[in-house]
Amino acid sequence: VVIKKNPKPYPPGPRGWPLIGNVLDMPRIKPWLTFTEWGQKYGDITHIEVLGRHIIVLNSVKTTMEMLDSKSTLYSDRPVLPMGGELVGWKDSLPFLPYGDRFRRYRRNFHRVIGSRAAVDVYNETEEVETRRFLKRVLAKPDQLQEHVRHTAGAVILRISHGYEVKESNDPFIDLANRAITNVSEATAPGAFMVDILPFLAKVPAWFPGAGFKRLAREWRETLEEMVSAPHKFVKDQMADGVAPMSFTSNLMEGCDMSAEEDYAVKWSAFSLYSGGSDTTVSAIYSLFLAMTLFPDVQKKAQAEIDAVVGPDRLPTFADRDSLPYIDALVKEVLRWNVVTPTGFPHCVTEDDIHDGYYIPKGSLVIPNVWFMLNNPRTYANPSQFNPERFLAKDGKEPEMEPRTVCFGFGRRICPGIHLADASIWISTVMSLAVFDISKVVENGVEITPEVEFLPGTVSHPKAFKCSIKRRSATAVGLIEQDANY
Ligand code: HEM
């Protein structure tokens, strides 16, 4: 037996127990706060070991860039998830896809269709139309804000991914997608399934006592496969009839004689727009409403800018974007204040590495503590304060770090939907503030102040809150309802 000696020490970290390592140290509630404490105690790179798996937590922008970006050939894999990835099948969607040829093919697809601001401009009209529908829904039923945000995010993505226009309620694809997405968070929750800890259980036959997870996996797999295939077939049928509107899928299929592998890649890339883009965008837009409820002065400034630039007679459009610097700063502050992915998406290391004199073994999971990077008091003055002005140059003072440097991830895995996300959040912000006043609700004469609480999860959402949403004026209602086609 050859016992391999570590070439260098592991990075520092909390000391584990024999056999189980740091299993008890692994935080389950707001892990980003525990990771921040580790950073303060042990430095920018922390190491723990949980049941034989090495986990590296990064707490600075500099180190994260040096590892995940500059050494991206080593640091771009994803962990294998026996339940959610293998058995249910999520490993074929881009956020979970292992590094390799198929990964590069999907990324090329994304790059071609939504890889730049100019490419995404093609979908501006879709964004505007769908956001106007959002305003209408909010006006009609303001107390169902969260549902409207979710429905609209799904509608925007399905229009762009498949040229599919969703129904106002009970849409089959939205229902299917919501089921698939709910299943994935259950299937990938750490520690929820024994098979994730003991992967050999995947080989146990489904009838075996205790193998109920296999039946569950089969059921979830069917939902997922239907969600991936049904919209794809919808586009193919439309293309055959010559009536397919432009979309991510039709754009990639147009005039191509596709191999089975290419067809598969288009189908799963298109679905990856939904899996990567719906829940994340929902979290950001919902937290915009939370911020506006809590910080009326910011809201007033934003509205004053819109009123001065756009005026009362029309809704803002993407054409106004460059003339609205305060709104731009507000969107940045939303992305910083509610960190949508507080602990990023984990990257996996494909080869042994030595970094800053520390040994990073092959297979390690690397977790960037994005939350701390966006709340580090050395980078952001009073980080807990919601203050868009930190992003505007003033009196010779440089703006603070652009949150997009870190909030969309790193290296070859950086969010490929960044321009689309940006467009969706921007247009929702500017159109909503043009026509609505958002404030605290008053119940029995008492003003209710929502708690600022972000729930745990890879994608973190603000805890559900109440707010009052009222039209700003009669003209505003006219604008929302202006066009019968919308
Ligand atoms: C507020 C909105 C969004 C945020 C904060 C966000 C953030 C992220 C982050 C942090 C990652 C992981 C990057 C890494 O591994 O280092 C990611 C990956 C991804 N995002 Fe986004 N995202 C958003 C919106 C979108 C949208 C609108 C789409 C698609 C239309 C999208 C599609 C994806 C996909 C497919 C991946 C996986 C990429 C890969 O693994 O190679 N995201 N996103």
Residues whose N, C-alpha, C, O or C-beta is under 5 A from the ligand:
A	BS01	HEM	L94 P95 S272 L273 G276 G277 T280 T281 A284 V340 T341 G344 F345 C407 F408 G409 F410 R412 R413 I414 C415 P416 G417 L420 A421
